[in-house]
Amino acid sequence: DDESFNQACWQGVEAFANANSLTYQYYQPAADSTDERLASIDQAVTDGAKVIVCPGYLFGEAMATAQEIYPDTMFIAVDVSSGDLGTEPMANLYCAVFGEEQAGYLTGYAIVKDGFTKLGFLGGMAVPAVQRYGYGFVQGANAAAVELGTPIEIKYTYGGQFFGDANITAKMDGWYSEGTEIVFACGGGIWTSAAEAAVNNNGFVIGVDNDQHVLGEPMVATHGYNPFITTAFKDIPYVTELALTKFFDGKWEEIGGKADLLNLQMGDYVGLPTKESSWCFRTYTVEEYQALVAKIRSGELVVSNAIDAAPATDASVVVNYID
């Protein structure tokens, strides 16, 4: 129920199971540890699960162990890389990771082209997926600023957690009151702090993973507007359903043992939602967005996925990395 990554993955399971009249069950580890994740997996196997979906890099170590312990059970690990596993996936495991840097780039570029000049990035924890989003965001904002000849400022921080709280809300209140116009809230439920601070200061928010425009709809009644301009999304439900389809169609061998990188070169796996209700830019158009997507997809424009160092920026772009 994080309204983000985990929920999107669960919704993929739910939608597929309901559409195909299959039984399904949600298991939540009792604690944030590999042992408890394995305990939940063991319970699912005991209960008769034929295929188990596990979301997020934290399942890496558990997946590496489970694939060996339960060779007759198929596993779908969403946002789990070979690096997270510490080994390669076996034939009963499919891993999928996303090109978050491309979604981040598209977002940063669009926001600056739309006229925003004082930006913020609020990450959850400094893990690879969040870092790729953030560094892609900086790259895209930088490119648009250079094109427009407009100086911009970006405040950049990690909250150290995937949920909002009073301390993070206070920090975001400080940003908005100091002039930050919009914050990319990138990390599960941490959006709650960014959105609360935004509406208290007539500011705006960028969602992540799952189209989060709907989360701002109740704020129209209380604050007069929806603060969510757009969302940098990963099509997690689709990927989950696609992998489940392979299993139940008897085509598991097409994905088992693979670790796929799902980006724009592979399909519409990342990007911005273009439906009218979620497209809340003031001047930036869907046509401009689609032209930029085409450049990335063709290879004309390459977005770096490096996270070992912050991306280089033009002299007109000031990025303040805050501990």
N, C-alpha and C positions, 0 to 999 in steps of 0.2 A: 504493500500500500504506500510505496514511496513516491507515487505519481511520476516515476522516472524509470530507470533501467530495470530494476527487479520486477516492478509491476508490469512493464511492457513485455518482459519475457514470460511471466505467468499468464498474461492475457493471450499470448500466442499459444501456449499449451491449452488453455481453457477453450479458445475459439476452435482449435483443431479437434479437440476431444468432443466438444458438443456437436460439431458439424459431422463427425464420423461415428457418433453414438458409442464413444469409448469411455471407460471409467478412468478417472484421474484423481490424484491426491496431492495436496500441498504439504511439504514437510519443512519445518523450520528448525535448524540446529539449535540446541539448547544454549550454546555459547559460541563466541567468535573464536573457534579453534578448529584445527584440522581433525582432531579426535572426534569432536562433536559433529562435524560435517560427515565424517565417515560413519558415525553412529546413525545419522539420519539416512544415509545411503543404504546402510545395512538393513534398517527398518523397512525402507522402500522395497528392497529386494525380497526380504522376508514376506512382505505383504503381496508379492507377486508382480511387481513392476517389471515390464519387459524392456522399457526404455526410460531413462532418467535424465531430466534436463537440469543442468546446474549453471546458474548465472554468476559471472564475475571472476576476476583474477584470483580472489581469495580461495577459490575452489581448486586452484592449480595443483597443490600438493595432494589434496584428497583425490583428485582425478587420476594423478599418476599412480597412486596406490590402488584405487578402486578398479581401474581397468585391468589390473593383474589379479586382484582377488575375485572379481566377478566376470570371468571371460564370456559368460553366456548372457550378460546384460549389456545392452547398448547404452552409451552415454553421449549426450549432446552438451558440450561445454561452450556457452556463449560468452564471448569476451575473455576467453582463456587461450593464451598462446603457448607455443612449445616452450618458450622461456619461462612461463608461469609453471608449466609442468615440470621443467627441469629435465625433460626427456622428450622423445617423439611419441605421438599418439599411436596406440595399438589399433588393431582392426576393429575393435568394439568401441572406439572413441572418435568423435568428430569434434574438432575445435573450430570456432569461428571468431575472428577479431575484425575490427572495422578500421577504416581510414578516417579516424576522427579529425585528423589535421585538415582534411579537405572540407569537412563540415564547418570546422572552426574558421577556415579561410573564407569560405562563402559568407559566413556570418559577419566577420570583421569587415570585409569589403563592403557588404551591403549596408551596414550601419553607418559607415563613414560616407559612403555615396549618398546616403539618405540625409546627411547633414549633421550628424552627431560628431562632436569633436572632443568631448571629455568622456572617456570610456572607463569601464572597470571590468576586471575579471576576478570572480570569486570561485576558486576551485574548492572541491571537497578535500580530498587528500592528494598529495603529489605522487600519484601512481601513473603509469604510462598512458592509459586512456585519457585521463584528465589533462595530463601534460600535453598530449598531442592536440586535444581540443584548444588548450590555451595558447600554445605556440602557433598553431594554425590561425587562430584569431588575431594574434599580433601580426603575423605575416599578411593577412588579408587587409587589416586596417591600415598597415603601412603602405601597401600597394595602392589603395584607394586614395590615401593622403597624398602620395607622390603624384598620382594622376591629376588630382584636383589642385595641387599646389597649396594645400591647406594644412597648417600645423595642427597636430592632435596630441592629446595626453592620454595615457593609459595607466591606471592603477591596477596592480596585479598582486594577488595574494591567495593563499590556501587557508582554509578554515581548520584543517586537521581532522575533519570528521565529515560524515555524509548526512548531517541533519543540522537544522538551524537551531539557534538558542539565543538567549538575551544578549550574550557577549558579542556574537556575530552580528545580530541586529544593530547593536550600538555602533559597531565598527562601520556598518553600511550606512547608518544614519549620518555618521561623521563624513563619509565619502560624499553622499548626496548633498549634505549641507555645505560642503566645500566646493560644490560645482559639478560633481560627476553627474552626467545626464542619464546614463544607462549602464547596467551591470549584467554581464554574462554570468549567470549563476549555474555553475557546472559541477554537480556532485550530489545526486540523489535528492534528499529532502532539504538540502541547504538553501534551496530556492525560497523557502518560507521566510528566512531572514532578509534576503534581498528584496522580495516583494513587499514585505511589511515596511521596510525602510523606504522603498521607492514611493509607495502611495502616501507616506507621511511627508514626502518632500516633492511631490509632483514629478517624480522620476519614472524611469522605465526599466524593464527587465528583459533579458533574453533567456528563454528556457533551454532545456537540454534533453537529449535522448528521445523522449516521447513528446509529441506536440502538446505543449503546456499552455496554449492559449486558453483552454477551457478553465484552467485554474484561476485565471484573472477575471472570469465572468462575474463571480459574486461580488467582486470589488467595484463593479460599475454602480451597484446600488449604494454601496457605503462610501465610495470616494469619487464617483462620477466618471470613471474611465477604467479601461482594462490596461494594466501596465505592460503586458506581454506584447512586444513588437513582433517577435518571431521566435523560432526554436531551431537550434542546431540538432538535427535528429539523426538517429541510427534506426533503420527499419528492423528493429529487434523482433517484433511479432512475426513479420514475414519470414525472417531467417529461421526462427524457431519452428514455424509451421512447415517450411520447406524441408527442413531436416527430418521432422516427424513424418512427412509424406514419403520421403525416401525409405524410411524404415517400414512403414505399413504397406507400401507398394512393393516391398521385396527388392528394393534397389539400394539397400544400405551399402553395398560394396562400392557404390559410386562416391560415397563420402567418408566411409569408415577408414580410419588411419590417416586422415588429412587434417591439416591446419590451414584453413583458408583465410586470406586477407580480402575482406569485402569492402571495396571502394568504388569510385565512380567508373573505373576501368572495367569492373566486374558487373556493374549494373547500378540501379538506383538505390543503393544501400545506405547512402548518407546524403545529407543536403538540408534544404529548408522546405517546410510545408508550403505548397503553393495554392491550397484551396482558399477561396475568397475570405472566409471567416478568420483565417489565421494569418493572412497577408496584411499586416498593419503598417507597412512603411508609408511614409508621407509622400515620397517622390520616386523612390527606387521601384522599378517595374519588374514584373515577372519575365518579360522579354530580355531585359538586361541580365537577370539572374540566369536564365537559360543559356544565354550566349557565353557567360562565364563558365557554367557547367561544361559546355561543349569544349571549351579551351582546355579545361583540366582533363576531360575524358580523352581527348585526342592526343594529349601529351604536349601540346603547345605551351601549356602552363604547368609547371611542376611545383607542387607544394611539398616542402621538406617535412618529413616525419621524425627528424632528429630531435631528441629530448635531452641530449647530454649537455647542451648549452643553449641559452636563450637566443632566439633568432636575431640576426642583424637588422637594424632599422635605419631609416634615413635620419638625417640630422634634425628634420622638422618633426620627428616623432619621438616624444619623450615617454619612456616606459619606466615607471617607478615600481620595482619589485619589492614588496613589503613582506617581511617575515611575520 
